[in-house]
Amino acid sequence: MPAPSACTGGTSPTRPRANGRGPGWGGRSRSLPSPWRTPCWKNAVLGALGAGGRPWRFWSNALSDKGLRETAEEALARVGLQDHARRRTAELSHGQRRQLEVAVALTLRPKALVMDEPMAGMGPEGSKRLTGFLDALRAEAPILLVEHDMDAVFSLADRISVLVYGEVIATGTVDEIRADAAVREAYLGGRSMSLLTLSGVTASYGPSQALFGVDLQIGEGEVLALLGRNGMGKSTTVKCICRMLPAGGTLTFDGKDLGRLASYRAARLGLGLVPEGRRCFGSLSVQENLTAAARRGAWTFERVVELFPRLGERRGQRAASLSGGEQQMLAIGRALMTNPKLLILDEATEGLAPIIRQEIWSVIRLLKAETGLSILVIDKSLRELREICDRATILERGRTVWAGAIGELSDDITHQYIGV
């Protein structure tokens, strides 16, 4: 049986030249940025050198080659890096390194461009800029885009092929793929595109603005980590979602506009909050705290005490007399008694003994595995978040600066936006 092959322009891209590049037909951007550790302009010159088909031994002369330098400068300008040409790649942000990889690919003057997850690790603004650039670029060359950012895919693609375990399960237009039941089940886990969406959210405390543009999405059955250093706007974002603080921008939950709702109406839509500091009703018993919040649904008093047996043992005890860990269990149980569609955990393990923290994390794992409940988690325990969460969003100074799959949260990104 002959080996599979692909051809374009009468040539075979499956047979690259000795320098590792195809015969002048395509440029490629990798899923993880991996530019050479030299200034940006040298990266681009090296790409242009490969496009010219000149042997690598002439690299030293290439740096002074006017034509190669002009090609490199043009490519850097097209991706918005003209002001960073002299900076070494180690000094660039993750998004800028991604832009540099695209620039290097452009120096090949490709007839087709292969983009392997170009949005990976980029925040919403960076993804938006790159999407706009690719939209303009596709008029010059066809693009094969491998991507998990569905907003970018739906915005750019003319046709989409969906793969599961190496098998194409669907091919069609954007509208056809959106409506395909097999795609929704296999690729989206049967979930809707978004349960909660925040776009350009702003908020202030009196004259002091706290949020300057928060973008966030949570799908049904998804667990999202909201990360950032202290004071970056995480709890303020939660207050906006729960309508405890007026907000600008767009906030939608389960297809409904949260913008003008009172907090109690937002809660009735299915928002369950475990607030920072627990805030149990100290004068009420454990059972009274739980039943006061109860709404009709699968979560009952009996089910909550099955999840937290210690609460069953202390059902008649005043909440003010419980330990900090027991109060946290009560706060989570109280939120579950509202039978929410989205559970929001604001620093649920903060200040607890290690053994209690692990018990709380075990409960969150159980909720994810057995209930399909959507969960928004704010916490500092990155190890546990990496194990449990599907995606993460990072805030810095009231803005979303990074969003992506939890597996794409690199050490560099963590150090830049979360580390001390």
SULGIPE-V565650 format. One record per backbone hydrogen bond with DSSP energy under -1.0 kcal/mol. CO is the residue of the C=O (numbers start at 1). NH is the residue of the N-H. If there is no record, write none. Layout:
co->CO nh->NH
co->CO nh->NH
This chain:
co->8 nh->11
co->11 nh->8
co->12 nh->15
co->17 nh->20
co->21 nh->17
co->22 nh->24
co->25 nh->111
co->25 nh->112
co->27 nh->114
co->29 nh->116
co->36 nh->38
co->38 nh->89
co->39 nh->43
co->40 nh->44
co->41 nh->45
co->42 nh->46
co->43 nh->47
co->44 nh->48
co->45 nh->49
co->46 nh->50
co->47 nh->51
co->48 nh->52
co->49 nh->54
co->55 nh->58
co->56 nh->59
co->58 nh->62
co->59 nh->63
co->61 nh->64
co->62 nh->65
co->65 nh->69
co->66 nh->70
co->67 nh->71
co->68 nh->72
co->69 nh->73
co->70 nh->74
co->71 nh->75
co->72 nh->76
co->73 nh->77
co->74 nh->78
co->75 nh->79
co->76 nh->81
co->77 nh->80
co->81 nh->84
co->84 nh->87
co->85 nh->41
co->87 nh->40
co->88 nh->91
co->89 nh->92
co->93 nh->97
co->94 nh->98
co->95 nh->99
co->96 nh->100
co->97 nh->101
co->98 nh->102
co->99 nh->103
co->100 nh->104
co->101 nh->105
co->102 nh->106
co->103 nh->107
co->105 nh->108
co->106 nh->109
co->112 nh->27
co->113 nh->144
co->114 nh->29
co->115 nh->146
co->117 nh->120
co->119 nh->122
co->123 nh->127
co->124 nh->128
co->125 nh->129
co->126 nh->130
co->127 nh->131
co->128 nh->132
co->129 nh->133
co->130 nh->134
co->131 nh->135
co->132 nh->136
co->133 nh->137
co->134 nh->138
co->137 nh->140
co->137 nh->141
co->142 nh->113
co->144 nh->115
co->146 nh->117
co->148 nh->150
co->149 nh->153
co->150 nh->154
co->151 nh->155
co->152 nh->156
co->153 nh->157
co->160 nh->172
co->162 nh->169
co->164 nh->167
co->167 nh->164
co->170 nh->162
co->172 nh->160
co->173 nh->177
co->174 nh->178
co->175 nh->179
co->180 nh->184
co->181 nh->185
co->182 nh->186
co->183 nh->187
co->183 nh->188
co->184 nh->190
co->188 nh->191
co->195 nh->254
co->196 nh->218
co->197 nh->252
co->198 nh->216
co->199 nh->250
co->201 nh->214
co->202 nh->248
co->203 nh->210
co->203 nh->211
co->205 nh->208
co->208 nh->205
co->211 nh->203
co->213 nh->400
co->214 nh->201
co->216 nh->198
co->218 nh->195
co->218 nh->196
co->219 nh->222
co->222 nh->375
co->223 nh->390
co->223 nh->391
co->224 nh->377
co->225 nh->393
co->227 nh->395
co->229 nh->232
co->232 nh->398
co->233 nh->237
co->234 nh->238
co->235 nh->239
co->236 nh->240
co->237 nh->241
co->238 nh->242
co->239 nh->244
co->240 nh->243
co->248 nh->202
co->250 nh->199
co->251 nh->258
co->252 nh->197
co->253 nh->256
co->256 nh->253
co->258 nh->261
co->262 nh->266
co->263 nh->267
co->264 nh->268
co->267 nh->270
co->270 nh->341
co->270 nh->342
co->272 nh->344
co->274 nh->346
co->275 nh->278
co->277 nh->279
co->280 nh->282
co->281 nh->284
co->282 nh->320
co->284 nh->319
co->285 nh->289
co->286 nh->290
co->287 nh->291
co->288 nh->292
co->300 nh->304
co->301 nh->305
co->302 nh->306
co->303 nh->307
co->304 nh->308
co->308 nh->311
co->309 nh->313
co->310 nh->314
co->312 nh->315
co->314 nh->317
co->315 nh->287
co->317 nh->286
co->318 nh->321
co->319 nh->322
co->323 nh->327
co->324 nh->328
co->325 nh->329
co->326 nh->330
co->327 nh->331
co->328 nh->332
co->329 nh->333
co->330 nh->334
co->331 nh->335
co->332 nh->336
co->333 nh->337
co->335 nh->338
co->336 nh->339
co->337 nh->295
co->341 nh->374
co->342 nh->272
co->343 nh->376
co->344 nh->274
co->345 nh->378
co->347 nh->350
co->349 nh->352
co->353 nh->357
co->354 nh->358
co->355 nh->359
co->356 nh->360
co->357 nh->361
co->358 nh->362
co->359 nh->363
co->360 nh->364
co->361 nh->365
co->362 nh->366
co->363 nh->367
co->364 nh->368
co->365 nh->369
co->366 nh->370
co->367 nh->371
co->374 nh->343
co->375 nh->224
co->376 nh->345
co->377 nh->226
co->378 nh->347
co->380 nh->382
co->381 nh->385
co->382 nh->386
co->383 nh->387
co->384 nh->388
co->385 nh->389
co->390 nh->406
co->391 nh->225
co->392 nh->404
co->393 nh->227
co->394 nh->401
co->394 nh->402
co->396 nh->399
co->398 nh->212
co->398 nh->213
co->399 nh->396
co->402 nh->394
co->404 nh->392
co->405 nh->408
co->406 nh->409
co->408 nh->410
co->410 nh->414
co->411 nh->415
co->412 nh->416
co->413 nh->417
co->414 nh->418
co->414 nh->419
